[in-house]
């Protein structure tokens, strides 16, 4: 089976920023992404969890994009413009995909 090189861009950001980020990704030409709820974690401020919160507004969201390598810089520009003013992280890693025409 043939595999094709791609990039995996992961953005974890405060849940209230989700629509702003996904709108910017759509406008920036990103053709697909997956949204995952983040249940908890630990960072500079110590451990946290969404357990016991009244709403998801205090939570985080994980946005996963698998893209062609030439889309990484535009996505990073979009993500950084939003993440730099809010809690969140952005990471990029190499990955292989089976159906390259989907990305």
GUTOR-80075 format. One line per field, with one value per residue: residue number from 1; z, y, x of N, C-alpha, C in turn. Coordinates in steps of 0.2 Angstrom, whole numbers, plus 5000, padded with zeros to 4 digits. Layout:
# residues N
resi = c(NUM:...)
nw = c(Z:...)
nv = c(Y:...)
nu = c(X:...)
caw = c(Z:...)
cav = c(Y:...)
cau = c(X:...)
cw = c(Z:...)
cv = c(Y:...)
cu = c(X:...)
***
This chain:
# residues 103
resi = c(1:2:3:4:5:6:7:8:9:10:11:12:13:14:15:16:17:18:19:20:21:22:23:24:25:26:27:28:29:30:31:32:33:34:35:36:37:38:39:40:41:42:43:44:45:46:47:48:49:50:51:52:53:54:55:56:57:58:59:60:61:62:63:64:65:66:67:68:69:70:71:72:73:74:75:76:77:78:79:80:81:82:83:84:85:86:87:88:89:90:91:92:93:94:95:96:97:98:99:100:101:102:103)
nw = c(5000:4996:5004:5008:5011:5024:5034:5052:5060:5076:5087:5102:5111:5120:5123:5120:5109:5098:5087:5081:5077:5069:5059:5054:5049:5039:5030:5027:5018:5023:5021:5029:5046:5062:5077:5094:5111:5125:5140:5151:5159:5161:5165:5164:5175:5183:5186:5178:5176:5167:5174:5185:5181:5176:5163:5146:5143:5151:5146:5135:5118:5105:5090:5076:5061:5046:5033:5017:5015:5011:5016:5029:5034:5031:5040:5052:5054:5054:5066:5076:5076:5084:5095:5102:5110:5119:5130:5125:5113:5099:5088:5076:5066:5057:5046:5039:5025:5018:5008:4999:4991:4999:5007)
nv = c(4994:5011:5025:5043:5058:5069:5083:5085:5095:5102:5110:5117:5125:5138:5134:5144:5150:5143:5144:5156:5152:5140:5147:5155:5146:5140:5151:5152:5142:5129:5113:5103:5097:5091:5092:5090:5087:5093:5085:5088:5091:5096:5110:5125:5131:5121:5106:5103:5101:5097:5092:5095:5108:5120:5124:5122:5132:5135:5126:5117:5115:5103:5105:5096:5095:5087:5090:5095:5098:5111:5119:5121:5133:5144:5139:5140:5153:5158:5151:5156:5170:5169:5161:5167:5177:5170:5156:5141:5129:5125:5113:5104:5090:5076:5065:5051:5047:5037:5040:5052:5061:5066:5076)
nu = c(5004:5003:5009:5008:5017:5013:5007:5004:4994:4991:4981:4978:4966:4957:4940:4930:4936:4935:4925:4930:4943:4941:4933:4943:4952:4944:4942:4956:4959:4959:4954:4949:4946:4947:4938:4940:4935:4943:4947:4954:4970:4987:4997:5007:5000:4997:4988:4972:4954:4939:4928:4915:4913:4901:4898:4905:4913:4924:4933:4944:4948:4953:4960:4962:4972:4976:4987:4993:5011:5013:5003:5006:5013:5003:4993:4999:5001:4988:4984:4993:4990:4978:4980:4991:4986:4978:4975:4984:4991:5001:5006:5017:5019:5026:5017:5010:4999:4986:4976:4980:4973:4963:4967)
caw = c(5000:4995:5009:5006:5016:5025:5041:5057:5064:5082:5090:5108:5112:5124:5119:5117:5103:5093:5081:5078:5074:5063:5053:5051:5045:5033:5026:5025:5013:5026:5018:5034:5052:5067:5084:5100:5117:5130:5147:5157:5158:5166:5161:5169:5180:5186:5183:5178:5173:5166:5179:5189:5178:5174:5155:5143:5142:5154:5144:5130:5112:5101:5083:5072:5054:5042:5027:5013:5018:5009:5020:5036:5036:5032:5046:5058:5054:5057:5073:5080:5077:5089:5101:5105:5115:5123:5132:5119:5110:5092:5087:5070:5066:5051:5046:5032:5024:5013:5003:4998:4988:5004:5011)
cav = c(5000:5017:5031:5049:5062:5075:5086:5084:5101:5101:5116:5116:5132:5139:5132:5150:5153:5138:5146:5160:5148:5136:5151:5157:5140:5139:5156:5151:5137:5122:5109:5099:5097:5087:5095:5085:5090:5091:5084:5090:5091:5100:5115:5130:5133:5115:5101:5106:5096:5100:5090:5100:5115:5121:5124:5120:5139:5136:5120:5118:5111:5101:5105:5092:5096:5084:5094:5094:5102:5118:5122:5122:5140:5147:5137:5142:5161:5159:5149:5160:5176:5168:5158:5171:5181:5166:5150:5137:5127:5123:5108:5101:5084:5073:5059:5048:5046:5032:5043:5058:5065:5068:5081)
cau = c(5000:5007:5008:5010:5019:5008:5009:4999:4995:4987:4980:4973:4964:4951:4934:4926:4939:4934:4922:4935:4949:4938:4931:4949:4955:4940:4944:4963:4959:4960:4948:4946:4949:4943:4937:4940:4935:4949:4944:4959:4977:4992:5002:5011:4996:4996:4982:4965:4949:4932:4924:4912:4911:4894:4898:4911:4917:4931:4937:4949:4946:4958:4959:4967:4972:4981:4987:4999:5016:5013:4998:5008:5014:4997:4989:5003:5000:4981:4983:4997:4986:4973:4983:4996:4982:4974:4979:4984:4997:5001:5012:5017:5023:5026:5013:5009:4992:4985:4972:4982:4968:4958:4970)
cw = c(5000:5001:5006:5012:5017:5032:5045:5061:5070:5085:5096:5110:5117:5120:5116:5111:5097:5087:5077:5074:5068:5057:5050:5046:5039:5028:5023:5020:5016:5024:5023:5040:5057:5074:5089:5106:5121:5137:5152:5154:5163:5162:5166:5175:5184:5183:5183:5175:5172:5171:5184:5187:5175:5166:5152:5141:5145:5151:5138:5124:5108:5094:5079:5065:5051:5035:5023:5016:5017:5013:5027:5038:5036:5038:5052:5059:5057:5064:5078:5082:5083:5095:5105:5111:5120:5125:5126:5117:5103:5091:5079:5070:5059:5052:5039:5031:5018:5007:5002:4995:4993:5008:5007)
cv = c(5006:5022:5037:5054:5068:5078:5086:5091:5101:5108:5115:5123:5132:5138:5138:5152:5148:5140:5151:5157:5144:5141:5154:5152:5139:5145:5156:5146:5130:5119:5104:5099:5093:5091:5090:5089:5088:5091:5087:5089:5095:5104:5119:5131:5127:5111:5105:5100:5100:5098:5095:5107:5115:5121:5122:5127:5139:5130:5122:5113:5109:5101:5101:5093:5091:5087:5092:5099:5109:5122:5124:5129:5144:5146:5140:5150:5162:5157:5154:5167:5175:5166:5162:5176:5177:5160:5145:5135:5125:5118:5106:5095:5081:5067:5057:5046:5041:5035:5050:5063:5068:5074:5086)
cu = c(5004:5004:5011:5012:5014:5011:5003:4999:4989:4987:4975:4972:4958:4945:4930:4929:4938:4931:4927:4940:4946:4936:4938:4952:4951:4942:4951:4964:4960:4954:4945:4950:4945:4943:4936:4939:4941:4946:4948:4966:4981:4996:5005:5007:4994:4990:4976:4960:4943:4927:4921:4910:4904:4893:4905:4916:4923:4936:4941:4946:4953:4956:4964:4967:4977:4981:4993:5004:5016:5008:5000:5009:5008:4993:4993:5002:4993:4981:4987:4993:4981:4976:4988:4992:4978:4978:4978:4991:4996:5007:5011:5021:5022:5021:5013:5001:4991:4981:4974:4977:4963:4961:4973)
***
